[in-house]
């Protein structure tokens, strides 16, 4: 008799537990939806606040420069998320502009995780030409050549990214490809080439784990880079910082003709090299 009396209680209790489980499942579904909505809003907010890549990576005549806090020499003002990899001195630069004319200079170039920037620290074809930036993202068919007669040089072409038409530093480069040459007046190039080609591979693959960039940011380049004793390139084992208020940008006058290279300015021996490296 007692067992029969308790049975309805168990049935009622089981019904109450099933109802509670259903209510908890509904509450859990609401919480999960709220979390998904919050995550979606956060992603949209991050995308909206992210800097425009086309602005940070624009090919440019006279990109922004600043004084390096360590030695007061001029260097490219870092873009957001940019890590400097190496600096190379004793370089001749030359480029052919899409609308005609050439620019040339002598100085140094800086290789970063995003671009190559030449700075005319020693000589320039005109007073208003100080620097030139080549984004790795738009670098096309780079070739490294070792002529039998003449200095080694890196050649390639690039063009402005879409959306940079209104950027005054990209205006002289509109209308087609800009062909450039970086001539190494002394020393080897193996350290530079190894790092450049690896950076280009990472950029082309859109690799989110940029080994070289991360190593540069963390001061570990000497652990991942092949160091050629004959290559005088200087690795950045710590990132440079700009002296406050030292930023400078030169206005390039597009209607001013460029002077030809002076006598004694070495020209790349184009073609006829005994070795070249090409990336398509």
PyMOL commands that set and color helices and strands:
alter all, ss='L'
color gray80, all
select helices_A, chain A and resi 2-49+53-56+136-138+171-173+190-204+211-217+221-224
alter helices_A, ss='H'
color red, helices_A
select strands_A, chain A and resi 60-61+65-67+74-76+84-96+102-112+115-124+131-135+140-147+153-158+178-184+234-235+273-278
alter strands_A, ss='S'
color yellow, strands_A
deselect
rebuild
show_as cartoon
